[in-house]
Amino acid sequence: MARANLREDAYQYADQVPLRLPLWVGEIGLSTWRRGAALQRLGSSIIAVEQVLSGSMLLVQAGRSSRIARGEVFILKRDADQEYRADAAVVRKQFVGLGGPLAMELTAALPDRVAPRDAQGVRRLFGRLRRLFAKRPPGWQIACAAAAYELLADLLSTAQEQAAPARHHAAIAAAIRHLAAHQGRQVALGELAKAAGASPAHLNRLFRTTFRMSPLRYARARTIEQAKHLLSHSQMSCSEIAQCLGYQQPLYFSAVFRRLTGEPPSAYRARHQR
């Protein structure tokens, strides 16, 4: 384990962890590594998302080897044997340490390496987390959990698209990316069609042919599936779940959920929570 060439440029730790949250952020930081710097863990207790800002890293995790290039992200998973080292003269990276059962579940579903479709968007999420850690306004830990969920959801969506065969029309793929980037906000069909590079009528036909529903109904259905998962697997309140999914008004979230499922979130949780 070579640490002599490793420097933590900025590092912050959450003194008190909100144990009731299924996903929480325990640390955030930036580091600079020189060639040869490395860390090794056996049966790691760490859950983290790290983005390479310059240079490249080599990660060996659970026997799998991945080279992480600039802008790409690697996932450090709980209970895995890990070794990662600087693969360039100078490497800068940023990292966020996560905890909670939802963090473990979501990171376990991710590949070791993800090439984000919007590397700058990932950087902005890290920046948001650093500002929250620095200022610690009221409710900052919940806001951190929401940002972490947004980060993991975007990485999962990207990984699934990259792993799946190119079976969808390019306009559908572009529309789905736009919906993921604006989750929880009402997106007009015209805006979505412009992002997809298609006319509204053509995009509507593509979605109805592929998914048997309109683009906007597809967006709502996808968000509600995420809400169902959080309601049945976490102790987060309905307001916290609404915030994690991008809804600014919890009452609006409850109304949408009830309209699409036939019952309010509280009733769904009572029947399905494990």
Backbone bond lengths (Angstrom), bond angles and torsions (degrees), N, CA, C in turn:
res aa  C-N    CA-C-N  psi(-1)  N-CA   C-N-CA  omega(-1)  CA-C   N-CA-C  phi
1 M - - - 1.465 - - 1.530 108.84 -
2 A 1.312 118.25 105.54 1.465 122.63 -177.16 1.518 110.35 -99.14
3 R 1.350 116.16 111.69 1.455 119.79 -177.45 1.518 112.90 -115.14
4 A 1.340 117.39 -2.82 1.458 119.74 -174.68 1.525 112.47 -62.33
5 N 1.313 117.55 -29.23 1.462 121.70 -177.09 1.517 112.90 -98.71
6 L 1.314 116.85 22.64 1.462 121.87 -176.90 1.521 108.79 -114.62
7 R 1.342 116.90 131.19 1.460 120.77 178.34 1.521 109.75 -130.61
8 E 1.335 116.13 127.43 1.465 120.83 173.89 1.523 107.72 -84.43
9 D 1.331 117.50 110.06 1.458 121.18 -178.54 1.519 112.13 -76.10
10 A 1.304 116.94 -37.39 1.470 121.52 179.55 1.517 106.85 -155.02
11 Y 1.315 115.74 130.52 1.459 119.06 -174.51 1.518 108.19 -147.97
12 Q 1.309 116.49 131.01 1.462 120.94 178.92 1.520 109.29 -134.61
13 Y 1.315 115.59 142.81 1.459 121.94 -176.53 1.519 109.27 -124.82
14 A 1.330 116.82 139.41 1.467 121.70 177.49 1.528 108.23 -80.29
15 D 1.327 116.76 112.15 1.466 120.22 -177.02 1.516 112.29 -61.77
16 Q 1.321 116.76 -38.81 1.461 121.43 -179.15 1.513 109.06 -120.25
17 V 1.316 115.36 121.89 1.458 121.02 -179.41 1.520 109.30 -92.12
18 P 1.349 118.26 128.33 1.473 120.64 178.08 1.526 110.36 -73.43
19 L 1.312 117.31 90.83 1.453 121.76 -170.76 1.526 113.36 -62.57
20 R 1.312 117.65 -22.48 1.464 118.60 -177.38 1.527 112.49 -77.95
21 L 1.333 117.52 -12.33 1.456 119.62 179.54 1.525 110.15 -83.45
22 P 1.334 117.77 137.15 1.463 120.16 177.95 1.528 112.78 -75.04
23 L 1.331 116.14 -13.54 1.458 122.03 177.87 1.516 106.83 -141.02
24 W 1.320 116.99 122.34 1.461 119.67 178.41 1.519 109.78 -141.02
25 V 1.334 114.26 159.41 1.464 121.78 -178.86 1.518 108.21 -106.42
26 G 1.328 116.66 120.42 1.454 120.54 -177.64 1.509 114.40 -99.01
27 E 1.346 117.45 -23.13 1.460 119.41 -177.57 1.520 109.62 -160.01
28 I 1.337 114.54 157.27 1.451 121.20 179.18 1.518 106.99 -148.37
29 G 1.331 117.99 140.70 1.453 117.88 -178.18 1.509 114.25 -167.91
30 L 1.333 113.90 171.30 1.456 124.48 174.70 1.522 107.65 -125.66
31 S 1.324 117.51 143.79 1.458 119.40 179.11 1.522 110.37 -144.39
32 T 1.333 114.66 154.50 1.459 122.80 175.72 1.523 108.54 -119.51
33 W 1.318 116.27 128.94 1.460 121.96 -179.98 1.522 109.20 -119.17
34 R 1.335 116.25 139.98 1.462 122.06 170.74 1.524 108.68 -96.15
35 R 1.321 115.24 158.96 1.462 119.26 180.00 1.536 110.16 -53.66
36 G 1.320 115.83 133.03 1.453 121.66 -178.92 1.512 113.76 99.82
37 A 1.348 117.95 -20.13 1.464 120.24 176.48 1.522 108.92 -65.22
38 A 1.326 116.71 136.76 1.467 120.56 -176.72 1.517 109.72 -153.96
39 L 1.323 114.75 155.91 1.460 122.36 172.86 1.522 108.02 -130.83
40 Q 1.311 115.81 144.03 1.463 121.27 179.30 1.513 108.95 -135.41
41 R 1.337 115.65 135.66 1.466 121.28 177.60 1.527 108.91 -135.93
42 L 1.315 116.33 140.65 1.454 122.33 173.98 1.520 107.96 -107.84
43 G 1.340 116.42 125.96 1.461 119.70 -177.61 1.513 111.12 55.19
44 S 1.320 116.81 54.38 1.464 122.80 -171.07 1.528 112.87 -57.00
45 S 1.325 115.11 142.07 1.470 120.61 172.93 1.522 111.00 -95.26
46 I 1.331 116.72 4.54 1.462 122.59 -174.33 1.528 110.99 -87.87
47 I 1.338 116.16 138.39 1.467 123.07 164.14 1.520 106.07 -121.71
48 A 1.320 118.00 120.39 1.463 119.63 -175.86 1.519 111.01 -152.13
49 V 1.319 113.70 154.06 1.468 122.41 170.76 1.522 106.15 -118.19
50 E 1.343 117.48 126.96 1.454 121.97 -177.16 1.527 109.36 -128.60
51 Q 1.325 115.80 135.54 1.468 120.91 178.45 1.517 109.65 -116.68
52 V 1.329 116.67 129.59 1.460 122.36 177.24 1.529 108.41 -80.44
53 L 1.336 115.79 123.82 1.463 120.87 -179.09 1.524 112.04 -95.02
54 S 1.321 117.04 -29.92 1.464 121.38 175.31 1.517 108.14 -154.73
55 G 1.335 116.48 151.63 1.451 120.69 -176.43 1.519 111.20 78.68
56 S 1.325 116.36 -153.96 1.465 121.05 179.24 1.519 109.20 -153.66
57 M 1.335 115.66 156.82 1.459 123.20 -179.55 1.524 109.02 -122.75
58 L 1.321 115.09 154.14 1.457 121.48 171.47 1.519 107.64 -114.18
59 L 1.321 116.98 122.61 1.460 122.90 -179.49 1.519 109.75 -115.16
60 V 1.319 116.02 129.68 1.461 121.98 170.16 1.521 106.49 -120.00
61 Q 1.319 116.41 115.78 1.466 122.18 -175.45 1.517 108.94 -135.75
62 A 1.331 115.19 124.12 1.469 121.36 -179.42 1.529 111.06 52.23
63 G 1.322 116.05 37.14 1.461 120.77 178.07 1.512 115.09 83.62
64 R 1.340 118.04 -3.22 1.467 121.70 -179.92 1.528 109.34 -98.55
65 S 1.312 117.18 138.21 1.463 121.71 -178.33 1.526 110.09 -110.85
66 S 1.329 116.79 133.43 1.465 121.91 179.04 1.518 108.96 -139.38
67 R 1.319 115.96 139.30 1.460 121.18 172.24 1.521 107.52 -101.34
68 I 1.333 116.45 126.01 1.461 122.14 -174.74 1.520 108.32 -105.93
69 A 1.326 116.68 113.46 1.460 121.69 -177.40 1.533 110.66 -89.40
70 R 1.304 115.25 174.40 1.466 121.63 179.39 1.528 110.69 -55.94
71 G 1.314 116.55 133.51 1.455 122.51 178.84 1.506 113.58 87.34
72 E 1.342 117.64 -17.49 1.457 120.83 -177.81 1.527 110.85 -84.27
73 V 1.315 114.22 165.87 1.460 122.08 -174.24 1.523 108.79 -121.45
74 F 1.336 116.32 141.97 1.459 118.36 169.49 1.520 109.98 -125.23
75 I 1.329 114.46 150.19 1.461 122.61 -173.17 1.523 108.85 -111.09
76 L 1.330 116.48 123.05 1.460 121.51 173.57 1.524 108.24 -95.15
77 K 1.334 115.93 122.41 1.458 121.25 -169.18 1.524 111.80 -107.83
78 R 1.325 114.69 145.32 1.459 121.81 179.43 1.517 111.17 -62.20
79 D 1.320 116.05 139.16 1.476 125.05 174.41 1.524 113.94 74.21
80 A 1.327 118.18 4.58 1.474 120.28 -178.97 1.525 110.55 -95.08
81 D 1.336 116.49 147.92 1.459 121.38 168.66 1.525 107.84 -76.19
82 Q 1.334 116.48 131.79 1.464 120.34 -173.60 1.520 110.87 -135.63
83 E 1.304 115.07 145.60 1.461 121.95 164.94 1.510 107.28 -145.81
84 Y 1.320 116.89 128.34 1.462 119.61 176.50 1.517 108.62 -138.72
85 R 1.343 114.53 142.65 1.455 120.09 -172.06 1.522 110.38 -144.98
86 A 1.330 114.63 156.72 1.467 120.95 177.16 1.521 109.34 -69.19
87 D 1.337 115.51 130.14 1.466 121.57 -177.52 1.520 110.31 -113.02
88 A 1.335 116.26 20.82 1.461 121.63 178.85 1.527 107.47 -149.36
89 A 1.337 116.17 168.61 1.465 119.97 -177.68 1.518 111.24 -58.05
90 V 1.327 116.88 -44.05 1.467 122.13 177.78 1.521 107.97 -136.49
91 V 1.314 115.79 130.00 1.462 121.65 178.08 1.518 108.21 -124.50
92 R 1.336 115.74 129.64 1.475 120.69 170.97 1.516 107.88 -115.14
93 K 1.308 114.78 137.10 1.456 118.73 179.28 1.518 109.57 -146.52
94 Q 1.328 114.83 161.13 1.459 120.81 174.25 1.514 108.18 -122.31
95 F 1.326 115.37 152.37 1.454 119.10 -174.32 1.517 110.41 -144.74
96 V 1.329 114.28 152.48 1.457 121.10 174.07 1.525 107.64 -134.40
97 G 1.333 116.29 127.99 1.456 122.03 178.40 1.514 110.32 -94.05
98 L 1.324 116.78 130.59 1.458 122.59 -174.08 1.528 110.58 -116.57
99 G 1.318 115.84 162.94 1.448 121.60 174.85 1.507 110.98 -151.49
100 G 1.325 115.77 169.59 1.456 121.40 178.67 1.512 112.28 103.03
101 P 1.342 116.84 156.29 1.470 120.39 -176.85 1.525 113.61 -62.24
102 L 1.331 117.98 -34.45 1.463 119.74 179.34 1.529 110.60 -69.71
103 A 1.325 116.82 -37.15 1.465 119.73 176.46 1.518 110.44 -61.42
104 M 1.330 116.30 -42.88 1.461 119.75 -179.59 1.528 110.48 -65.30
105 E 1.333 116.97 -41.66 1.461 120.80 -178.58 1.528 111.90 -66.03
106 L 1.333 116.83 -44.61 1.462 120.19 -176.51 1.524 111.66 -71.08
107 T 1.336 117.80 -41.52 1.458 118.96 179.43 1.525 111.52 -69.07
108 A 1.342 117.21 -32.04 1.464 119.52 176.70 1.524 111.12 -63.83
109 A 1.339 117.18 -28.37 1.465 121.36 -179.96 1.520 112.55 -81.21
110 L 1.339 117.45 -10.50 1.459 121.36 -178.47 1.526 111.11 -90.88
111 P 1.337 117.82 149.81 1.465 119.71 169.84 1.527 109.43 -70.15
112 D 1.318 116.75 167.84 1.465 119.77 -179.61 1.527 111.83 -64.75
113 R 1.323 116.98 -32.25 1.463 122.77 -176.69 1.522 109.75 -126.42
114 V 1.330 116.21 135.07 1.467 121.75 175.54 1.525 108.08 -131.50
115 A 1.319 116.16 132.86 1.468 121.68 173.47 1.527 107.39 -97.68
116 P 1.336 119.39 97.75 1.467 120.67 -175.00 1.515 111.59 -59.39
117 R 1.329 115.97 142.46 1.469 119.44 175.82 1.521 109.62 -70.81
118 D 1.340 117.60 -23.31 1.460 122.46 179.17 1.528 107.83 -132.17
119 A 1.340 116.30 82.75 1.464 120.22 -178.43 1.524 111.53 -62.13
120 Q 1.354 117.02 -34.76 1.459 119.68 178.02 1.528 110.92 -67.42
121 G 1.332 116.82 -34.69 1.460 119.80 176.34 1.512 112.05 -63.24
122 V 1.332 116.33 -38.67 1.468 120.39 175.78 1.522 110.04 -64.00
123 R 1.323 116.73 -41.68 1.468 119.85 178.16 1.518 111.28 -62.04
124 R 1.329 116.56 -37.55 1.470 119.38 179.55 1.531 111.07 -66.46
125 L 1.344 117.09 -37.63 1.459 119.79 177.11 1.523 111.18 -63.94
126 F 1.326 116.98 -41.49 1.461 119.92 175.26 1.528 110.35 -61.33
127 G 1.332 116.22 -42.01 1.460 119.73 178.30 1.518 111.87 -61.37
128 R 1.335 116.56 -39.81 1.461 120.04 177.79 1.527 110.68 -61.81
129 L 1.332 115.91 -41.77 1.469 119.75 178.97 1.532 111.00 -64.89
130 R 1.321 117.72 -40.79 1.465 119.40 179.33 1.523 111.16 -63.77
131 R 1.330 117.29 -39.39 1.466 120.25 179.25 1.527 110.56 -66.12
132 L 1.336 116.54 -40.17 1.459 119.36 178.40 1.521 110.95 -63.75
133 F 1.327 117.52 -41.69 1.454 120.93 178.01 1.532 111.16 -64.63
134 A 1.332 116.37 -36.81 1.462 119.79 -177.18 1.524 111.93 -72.46
135 K 1.325 117.76 -41.37 1.467 121.59 -174.06 1.523 112.90 -94.25
136 R 1.339 117.06 -31.65 1.466 123.57 179.02 1.536 112.61 47.53
137 P 1.332 116.32 59.11 1.475 119.50 177.17 1.522 110.10 -70.66
138 P 1.336 118.53 170.37 1.472 120.34 176.58 1.524 111.05 -55.41
139 G 1.337 115.78 133.18 1.461 120.67 -179.28 1.512 114.51 75.85
140 W 1.341 117.46 17.04 1.474 120.05 -173.59 1.520 112.29 -64.15
141 Q 1.341 118.11 -31.92 1.461 118.76 -178.38 1.532 111.62 -70.45
142 I 1.335 116.52 -35.28 1.462 119.87 175.22 1.523 109.85 -67.70
143 A 1.337 116.14 -40.64 1.465 119.70 177.18 1.531 110.73 -62.29
144 C 1.335 117.24 -37.60 1.462 120.77 176.24 1.528 110.62 -63.81
145 A 1.346 116.27 -42.46 1.462 120.24 178.93 1.522 110.65 -61.26
146 A 1.338 116.39 -39.85 1.469 120.53 179.23 1.526 110.38 -64.30
147 A 1.340 117.09 -43.59 1.463 120.28 179.33 1.526 110.92 -65.56
148 A 1.336 116.68 -39.41 1.468 119.96 178.70 1.519 110.94 -65.30
149 Y 1.342 117.04 -39.79 1.461 120.01 178.00 1.528 110.21 -64.13
150 E 1.334 116.05 -41.42 1.469 119.99 178.11 1.525 110.38 -60.44
151 L 1.337 115.97 -42.32 1.459 120.57 179.45 1.524 111.39 -62.91
152 L 1.329 117.33 -48.79 1.460 120.78 -177.99 1.524 111.45 -66.76
153 A 1.341 116.85 -39.24 1.464 119.64 179.35 1.525 111.02 -63.67
154 D 1.337 116.44 -40.15 1.459 119.39 178.89 1.526 110.89 -66.62
155 L 1.325 117.69 -40.84 1.467 120.82 178.95 1.525 110.87 -65.74
156 L 1.338 116.76 -39.96 1.467 119.91 177.84 1.519 111.20 -63.21
157 S 1.336 116.13 -44.73 1.461 120.31 179.28 1.525 110.67 -61.12
158 T 1.338 116.23 -43.88 1.460 120.84 179.05 1.523 111.17 -63.00
159 A 1.341 116.57 -45.47 1.465 120.48 -178.41 1.518 111.17 -62.69
160 Q 1.330 116.90 -39.74 1.465 120.33 179.86 1.522 110.58 -65.71
161 E 1.327 116.94 -41.23 1.464 120.13 178.43 1.528 110.77 -64.32
162 Q 1.340 116.74 -40.39 1.455 120.20 -177.88 1.525 112.16 -71.12
163 A 1.352 116.38 -30.74 1.462 120.23 -178.66 1.520 112.11 -81.73
164 A 1.330 117.02 -28.36 1.465 121.09 -175.60 1.526 110.79 -78.70
165 P 1.326 118.22 151.12 1.459 120.28 174.19 1.521 110.78 -65.83
166 A 1.309 116.39 154.17 1.466 120.69 -178.54 1.519 109.32 -75.52
167 R 1.346 114.50 78.38 1.460 118.27 -174.03 1.526 112.53 -101.47
168 H 1.340 117.23 -12.23 1.454 119.70 -177.50 1.528 110.72 -102.01
169 H 1.283 114.60 150.94 1.450 120.92 173.86 1.536 109.10 -56.51
170 A 1.335 116.99 145.19 1.470 120.94 -178.29 1.527 111.25 -58.03
171 A 1.337 118.05 -34.58 1.462 120.52 179.67 1.525 111.04 -65.59
172 I 1.337 117.48 -36.65 1.457 120.57 177.85 1.522 109.93 -65.92
173 A 1.334 117.05 -44.91 1.463 120.62 179.24 1.523 110.88 -59.88
174 A 1.339 117.02 -42.51 1.467 120.57 179.30 1.521 111.18 -66.09
175 A 1.328 116.95 -38.64 1.461 120.81 178.89 1.521 111.21 -65.70
176 I 1.335 116.91 -41.39 1.462 120.84 179.52 1.529 110.25 -64.78
177 R 1.329 117.61 -39.37 1.463 119.82 176.68 1.518 111.06 -62.54
178 H 1.339 117.09 -40.64 1.463 120.61 179.87 1.528 110.53 -66.41
179 L 1.317 117.10 -40.40 1.469 120.28 178.17 1.520 110.88 -63.29
180 A 1.335 116.95 -41.46 1.472 120.20 179.99 1.521 110.60 -63.78
181 A 1.340 116.91 -35.88 1.458 121.02 -178.59 1.521 112.16 -73.91
182 H 1.342 117.15 -19.43 1.471 121.05 -178.47 1.528 110.69 -123.17
183 Q 1.316 115.76 37.05 1.458 121.71 -177.19 1.521 110.99 -58.98
184 G 1.326 116.28 133.78 1.450 120.98 176.97 1.517 113.92 88.66
185 R 1.342 117.47 -5.83 1.459 120.72 178.22 1.521 108.75 -108.35
186 Q 1.308 115.95 143.02 1.452 120.22 176.00 1.530 109.15 -67.64
187 V 1.322 116.94 117.00 1.466 121.78 179.74 1.520 108.07 -109.00
188 A 1.315 115.85 121.36 1.463 120.31 -179.93 1.527 109.82 -69.81
189 L 1.327 116.25 150.81 1.458 120.61 -179.56 1.526 111.21 -59.96
190 G 1.343 116.78 -37.89 1.462 119.42 179.11 1.518 111.89 -62.12
191 E 1.333 116.67 -42.69 1.466 120.92 178.25 1.530 110.66 -62.37
192 L 1.336 115.27 -43.20 1.461 120.36 -178.75 1.531 110.71 -65.89
193 A 1.320 116.25 -41.50 1.462 120.26 179.44 1.525 110.77 -63.70
194 K 1.335 116.85 -39.93 1.471 120.39 178.51 1.526 110.44 -62.63
195 A 1.351 116.64 -43.11 1.465 120.80 178.97 1.527 111.07 -64.22
196 A 1.332 116.36 -32.06 1.467 121.32 -177.83 1.522 112.73 -86.46
197 G 1.329 117.36 -10.80 1.458 120.13 -179.06 1.515 113.05 72.21
198 A 1.332 116.83 33.91 1.471 121.51 -179.02 1.522 108.67 -139.74
199 S 1.316 116.07 163.02 1.461 119.26 174.96 1.524 108.83 -73.97
200 P 1.332 118.37 154.20 1.467 119.95 178.24 1.525 112.74 -55.76
201 A 1.326 116.82 -41.74 1.469 119.57 -178.31 1.528 110.81 -65.30
202 H 1.340 115.91 -42.66 1.469 119.14 -179.03 1.528 111.09 -66.60
203 L 1.352 116.94 -42.34 1.469 119.86 179.27 1.522 110.60 -63.41
204 N 1.325 116.63 -40.48 1.460 120.32 178.16 1.529 111.06 -61.19
205 R 1.324 116.45 -42.34 1.471 120.42 178.95 1.532 110.67 -63.99
206 L 1.344 116.30 -42.12 1.469 119.82 -179.67 1.526 111.35 -60.75
207 F 1.333 116.70 -44.89 1.464 120.30 -179.40 1.523 111.18 -66.91
208 R 1.319 116.65 -41.45 1.464 118.85 -178.91 1.536 110.77 -67.31
209 T 1.333 116.67 -35.02 1.460 119.51 177.74 1.524 111.34 -70.16
210 T 1.351 117.03 -40.36 1.459 121.55 -175.41 1.517 112.72 -82.02
211 F 1.346 116.83 -45.09 1.469 121.21 -172.44 1.525 113.92 -113.80
212 R 1.338 116.31 -5.30 1.466 121.40 -176.56 1.531 112.25 60.15
213 M 1.311 116.13 35.12 1.468 121.66 175.08 1.519 108.30 -159.29
214 S 1.330 115.59 162.39 1.462 120.26 179.61 1.523 110.33 -73.01
215 P 1.336 117.32 163.45 1.466 119.41 178.59 1.527 113.17 -58.61
216 L 1.319 117.42 -42.50 1.459 119.65 -176.83 1.526 111.52 -72.19
217 R 1.327 117.26 -34.79 1.451 118.97 174.84 1.526 110.58 -66.69
218 Y 1.323 116.30 -36.51 1.472 120.71 175.58 1.527 110.23 -59.59
219 A 1.345 116.87 -44.53 1.464 120.98 -179.25 1.525 110.81 -61.94
220 R 1.322 117.17 -45.15 1.473 120.05 -179.83 1.525 110.86 -64.94
221 A 1.333 116.76 -41.57 1.464 120.35 -178.73 1.528 111.09 -62.78
222 R 1.321 116.21 -39.62 1.466 119.52 -179.75 1.522 111.26 -65.83
223 T 1.331 116.84 -41.98 1.458 120.61 178.43 1.521 111.39 -65.03
224 I 1.328 116.92 -40.52 1.464 120.36 -179.46 1.524 110.86 -65.96
225 E 1.320 118.01 -34.98 1.471 119.51 175.98 1.518 110.94 -63.29
226 Q 1.332 117.02 -38.50 1.459 119.91 176.20 1.525 110.45 -65.53
227 A 1.327 116.55 -39.80 1.460 120.51 178.49 1.527 110.92 -63.09
228 K 1.325 117.08 -42.37 1.460 120.27 178.33 1.523 111.67 -58.59
229 H 1.333 115.31 -41.35 1.463 119.26 -179.64 1.530 110.31 -62.52
230 L 1.334 116.97 -45.50 1.459 120.30 -179.26 1.520 111.85 -67.16
231 L 1.327 117.53 -37.27 1.463 120.85 179.20 1.523 111.65 -65.34
232 S 1.319 116.74 -35.68 1.466 119.55 -175.49 1.521 113.37 -91.61
233 H 1.349 118.22 -16.65 1.459 119.96 -175.06 1.524 114.14 -118.58
234 S 1.325 118.86 -0.19 1.458 119.29 -176.21 1.527 110.79 -134.38
235 Q 1.329 114.62 170.17 1.452 121.93 175.27 1.524 112.05 -103.36
236 M 1.308 117.68 11.39 1.462 120.87 179.18 1.522 110.04 -64.67
237 S 1.324 116.15 144.18 1.461 120.25 175.85 1.523 109.36 -70.99
238 C 1.329 115.60 164.91 1.469 119.60 178.16 1.528 110.62 -61.17
239 S 1.346 116.73 -36.39 1.463 119.98 178.86 1.518 110.93 -65.44
240 E 1.335 116.99 -40.39 1.459 120.80 179.05 1.526 111.07 -66.70
241 I 1.337 116.48 -39.44 1.460 120.13 178.05 1.532 110.06 -65.00
242 A 1.330 116.02 -42.98 1.464 119.70 178.26 1.523 110.28 -57.37
243 Q 1.340 116.55 -43.34 1.461 120.40 -179.66 1.520 111.22 -66.21
244 C 1.329 117.31 -41.11 1.465 120.72 178.69 1.523 111.53 -60.41
245 L 1.337 116.42 -33.73 1.463 120.86 -177.01 1.522 112.46 -90.67
246 G 1.336 116.68 3.64 1.457 119.71 174.40 1.506 115.66 93.67
247 Y 1.338 117.89 5.19 1.461 120.91 178.48 1.525 109.26 -85.52
248 Q 1.315 116.77 122.69 1.459 120.79 178.93 1.525 112.42 -78.30
249 Q 1.319 116.94 -24.82 1.463 121.84 -178.76 1.525 109.83 -114.69
250 P 1.344 118.54 108.19 1.471 120.37 179.90 1.523 113.25 -57.64
251 L 1.334 117.13 -34.23 1.468 119.64 -179.69 1.530 110.61 -66.24
252 Y 1.329 115.93 -36.00 1.463 119.05 177.74 1.523 110.37 -67.69
253 F 1.334 116.15 -41.60 1.460 120.19 176.13 1.528 110.52 -58.10
254 S 1.341 117.23 -45.91 1.469 120.78 -179.85 1.520 111.34 -62.23
255 A 1.332 116.00 -38.66 1.467 119.36 -179.94 1.525 111.28 -66.28
256 V 1.341 116.64 -42.36 1.466 120.47 178.14 1.522 110.11 -64.29
257 F 1.325 116.36 -43.90 1.467 120.29 -179.44 1.529 110.18 -61.11
258 R 1.309 116.45 -44.63 1.466 119.56 -178.69 1.523 111.72 -66.20
259 R 1.322 116.48 -39.23 1.463 119.68 -179.59 1.524 111.71 -63.87
260 L 1.337 116.51 -36.35 1.455 119.90 -175.75 1.524 114.30 -89.43
261 T 1.327 117.47 -21.46 1.467 120.23 -177.49 1.521 113.62 -113.38
262 G 1.337 116.37 -16.29 1.467 119.24 -178.93 1.513 113.69 86.83
263 E 1.339 118.65 3.33 1.463 121.17 178.43 1.524 109.59 -151.81
264 P 1.335 118.07 154.14 1.460 119.98 178.33 1.522 111.29 -71.36
265 P 1.325 117.61 161.50 1.470 120.04 179.60 1.519 113.73 -55.30
266 S 1.337 117.69 -39.12 1.466 120.38 -178.23 1.522 111.46 -62.20
267 A 1.341 117.05 -38.72 1.467 120.09 179.79 1.527 110.45 -70.32
268 Y 1.340 116.56 -38.79 1.475 119.27 177.62 1.525 109.95 -61.86
269 R 1.347 115.73 -43.83 1.469 119.26 179.84 1.524 111.36 -61.93
270 A 1.314 117.35 -41.89 1.464 120.72 -178.56 1.531 111.64 -61.22
271 R 1.312 117.21 -31.77 1.466 120.54 -178.19 1.533 113.57 -87.52
272 H 1.348 116.74 -24.30 1.458 118.32 -169.10 1.523 115.38 -119.50
273 Q 1.323 118.38 -13.39 1.471 118.04 -173.61 1.522 110.59 -64.91
274 R 1.342 114.64 137.07 1.456 121.75 -178.12 1.517 111.16 -96.89
